[in-house]
Amino acid sequence: MGQAFLADATITFAFAKVGQMLYPGKKYCGELIVSAIGIESCSLADQVLPCKSLEKEDLKQLPQASPDDHKGSRGKVLVIAGSEDMAGAAYLASKSALTSGAGMVKVYTPRCNRDIILTRFPEAILVTYDKWNEKQLLEELAWADAIAIGPGLGKSNLAENLVRTTLENAAVPMVVDADALGILAEHLQWLKKPHTETVITPHLGEMARLMGSPLMYVTDHKLSIAQDFARDYQVICALKDAATIVSVPYATTYINASGCSGMATAGSGDVLTGVIAGLIAQGLRPEDAASLGVYLHGLAGEEAARTEANLCMQAGDIIKGIKTIYQKEGR
């Protein structure tokens, strides 16, 4: 209503409210304290709660290492990423996929990125190309248990062929991010065709391009926009913001409560893409991998902020934070 003050703390009853979890309302609440007054989830068994948020106990969903694991049993991620002068995005997405527990990660990237990737990330399997090669791409798609496409991909005709062919031929779940979303914004009809389970991870600007709407409108209506887009295009929509929204079509919407301001840094989204793909490759359902991946990504950022000043944090620090979370959880 145009009138608000910045509270030091807000006490709310029974459950947190949506407006207290999303910005700008979250900023005005200060410390949010949920006070029990005898209303439990079972009291609302006949109602559908509008949104949920994951908590520390939900980390038990993380894959558990088994004594008889081998690299094949832990899942294979294909990362289609990078272009000339954009090797970093491919590195961050693939490194985070492996760090999140996947057994093997293969990077499909232009030949010009070969030395950079092999030097920074020797654990990766590398497949490179000089020009469009549909047969080669189809072979790599058939290898994967999960696919991540988009980070640093660029917007060339070759990149457009990569996105279209992947959407049309992938037989496993995929995570679509960054430049792949920019390409999709010009070809939304591709999402109207049958496709495998798909997670998209747009930030607000990318969502505005996908919707063909002003950024301010998306910012003011982000919850309903994420839900509507997920339903209309049958995708899981992880709309990235300070409080990321993960909407599953005709199912649950999650509002993420983890993270810190230090995560507002280049490459942070590439790390998230790899995390979600890595969790999918290990057997999590895409909707669970998306919500848990966003939550884990935020917690990893919080861990990084314990040793790095928020303004000094880099995307690689978030990957280190993932290792810390896994260690604490006995993974």
SEVEXSE-955395 format. One record per residue (C-alpha): x, y, z. Coordinates in steps of 0.05 Angstrom, whole numbers, padded with zeros to 5 digits, always signed. Layout:
BEGIN
XYZ ...
// end
This chain:
BEGIN
+00000+00000+00000 +00061+00045-00003 +00072+00045+00072 +00122-00002+00104 +00180+00000+00154 +00242-00043+00160 +00229-00088+00219 +00285-00118+00261 +00242-00181+00270 +00174-00207+00250 +00136-00261+00287 +00087-00299+00243 +00041-00355+00265 +00040-00429+00245 +00074-00421+00177 +00116-00370+00140 +00075-00331+00089 +00093-00325+00016 +00101-00249+00021 +00152-00259+00077 +00194-00306+00035 +00199-00265-00029 +00232-00198-00039 +00218-00142-00026 +00174-00168+00032 +00230-00211+00059 +00275-00150+00067 +00222-00113+00108 +00211-00172+00155 +00281-00174+00184 +00290-00237+00224 +00230-00282+00211 +00206-00322+00271 +00152-00375+00259 +00113-00385+00324 +00073-00449+00335 +00001-00438+00357 -00025-00509+00349 -00037-00508+00274 +00001-00565+00241 +00006-00591+00170 -00044-00646+00187 -00094-00591+00205 -00093-00571+00131 -00095-00641+00102 -00155-00622+00059 -00120-00561+00030 -00063-00552-00019 -00010-00507+00011 +00011-00454-00041 +00086-00463-00031 +00138-00500+00008 +00210-00487+00029 +00263-00538+00041 +00299-00542+00108 +00363-00575+00133 +00328-00641+00146 +00312-00645+00071 +00387-00654+00057 +00375-00728+00073 +00350-00732+00001 +00422-00722-00023 +00451-00784-00056 +00487-00830-00008 +00553-00861-00028 +00552-00937-00029 +00612-00983-00017 +00601-01017-00084 +00595-00953-00125 +00634-00944-00189 +00638-00884-00236 +00584-00914-00281 +00534-00925-00225 +00540-00853-00201 +00512-00825-00265 +00538-00791-00328 +00527-00717-00343 +00536-00687-00412 +00550-00612-00409 +00539-00576-00475 +00570-00509-00461 +00622-00458-00479 +00640-00419-00541 +00700-00378-00562 +00724-00337-00502 +00671-00369-00457 +00706-00432-00432 +00695-00411-00360 +00620-00424-00362 +00632-00495-00387 +00684-00507-00333 +00639-00483-00276 +00578-00522-00298 +00617-00587-00309 +00659-00580-00246 +00598-00570-00203 +00563-00630-00234 +00622-00674-00214 +00627-00642-00146 +00554-00656-00132 +00568-00730-00138 +00561-00751-00211 +00609-00806-00231 +00628-00779-00299 +00622-00712-00333 +00633-00702-00408 +00641-00631-00435 +00618-00619-00507 +00651-00554-00528 +00687-00520-00586 +00758-00542-00599 +00785-00473-00580 +00767-00489-00507 +00805-00555-00506 +00869-00533-00471 +00832-00489-00420 +00784-00545-00398 +00838-00599-00396 +00883-00554-00355 +00831-00530-00305 +00790-00594-00302 +00829-00657-00320 +00776-00701-00289 +00728-00684-00345 +00718-00724-00409 +00725-00677-00467 +00693-00679-00535 +00705-00620-00581 +00680-00596-00649 +00700-00546-00702 +00634-00543-00739 +00563-00569-00735 +00563-00645-00731 +00494-00674-00717 +00517-00746-00716 +00570-00732-00664 +00520-00695-00620 +00469-00751-00624 +00522-00801-00602 +00538-00758-00541 +00465-00749-00523 +00456-00824-00523 +00514-00831-00473 +00485-00787-00419 +00440-00799-00359 +00429-00724-00353 +00443-00665-00399 +00460-00592-00383 +00459-00543-00440 +00470-00469-00447 +00525-00439-00404 +00570-00396-00448 +00540-00427-00511 +00533-00363-00549 +00478-00347-00599 +00507-00369-00665 +00472-00413-00717 +00514-00471-00690 +00489-00458-00620 +00418-00456-00646 +00428-00524-00679 +00455-00552-00614 +00394-00529-00574 +00343-00551-00625 +00374-00620-00636 +00382-00632-00561 +00310-00614-00547 +00285-00658-00603 +00328-00719-00589 +00346-00722-00515 +00319-00785-00482 +00341-00765-00411 +00324-00705-00367 +00359-00640-00384 +00374-00573-00352 +00369-00513-00398 +00403-00449-00378 +00436-00384-00401 +00446-00376-00476 +00402-00436-00490 +00345-00397-00458 +00361-00337-00502 +00355-00382-00563 +00291-00413-00537 +00261-00343-00527 +00262-00337-00603 +00236-00408-00615 +00186-00422-00559 +00149-00468-00605 +00204-00519-00593 +00179-00527-00522 +00109-00540-00547 +00134-00604-00581 +00143-00668-00541 +00206-00665-00500 +00238-00703-00442 +00234-00677-00371 +00264-00609-00372 +00288-00560-00319 +00297-00488-00341 +00337-00440-00297 +00325-00368-00320 +00342-00306-00281 +00291-00250-00283 +00319-00219-00346 +00319-00285-00383 +00248-00298-00359 +00227-00231-00386 +00255-00249-00454 +00221-00317-00453 +00155-00284-00436 +00164-00224-00482 +00146-00182-00422 +00178-00121-00388 +00228-00138-00334 +00189-00098-00282 +00126-00139-00296 +00164-00204-00286 +00196-00177-00222 +00127-00158-00194 +00093-00223-00214 +00149-00274-00209 +00111-00327-00170 +00052-00331-00217 +00096-00325-00278 +00140-00384-00256 +00078-00426-00243 +00043-00407-00308 +00104-00419-00351 +00117-00487-00318 +00046-00508-00332 +00040-00479-00402 +00105-00510-00427 +00109-00572-00383 +00176-00555-00354 +00203-00546-00284 +00218-00472-00277 +00272-00450-00229 +00265-00375-00232 +00329-00349-00202 +00327-00290-00155 +00350-00273-00085 +00294-00321-00065 +00291-00371-00123 +00224-00400-00141 +00220-00472-00166 +00153-00488-00198 +00133-00558-00218 +00074-00561-00266 +00009-00580-00232 +00047-00595-00168 +00088-00561-00114 +00121-00493-00118 +00183-00483-00074 +00210-00417-00049 +00283-00423-00031 +00306-00394+00035 +00381-00408+00030 +00436-00366+00000 +00470-00299+00011 +00485-00234-00026 +00555-00259-00043 +00524-00306-00094 +00507-00247-00139 +00569-00260-00180 +00584-00283-00251 +00583-00359-00259 +00538-00373-00199 +00482-00395-00245 +00529-00440-00284 +00545-00475-00218 +00471-00485-00204 +00460-00516-00273 +00515-00567-00259 +00489-00583-00189 +00418-00598-00214 +00444-00640-00272 +00491-00678-00226 +00434-00695-00178 +00390-00718-00235 +00445-00764-00261 +00449-00797-00193 +00376-00816-00196 +00337-00759-00165 +00272-00740-00200 +00281-00675-00238 +00232-00638-00193 +00269-00661-00131 +00337-00647-00162 +00314-00576-00180 +00287-00557-00111 +00342-00593-00073 +00396-00567-00121 +00374-00495-00111 +00373-00505-00035 +00441-00539-00035 +00470-00485-00080 +00446-00431-00031 +00475-00468+00029 +00541-00475-00007 +00541-00401-00018 +00529-00390+00056 +00588-00436+00071 +00632-00396+00023 +00612-00331+00058 +00640-00358+00123 +00710-00353+00095 +00702-00301+00040 +00674-00230+00044 +00608-00226+00007 +00635-00175-00042 +00695-00219-00056 +00659-00285-00069 +00668-00320-00135 +00630-00377-00167 +00686-00426-00152 +00677-00412-00078 +00607-00440-00083 +00634-00505-00111 +00680-00510-00051 +00619-00498-00007 +00584-00558-00038 +00641-00602-00014 +00633-00574+00056 +00558-00588+00057 +00569-00660+00033 +00623-00671+00086 +00576-00646+00141 +00521-00691+00116 +00567-00752+00113 +00563-00759+00038 
// end
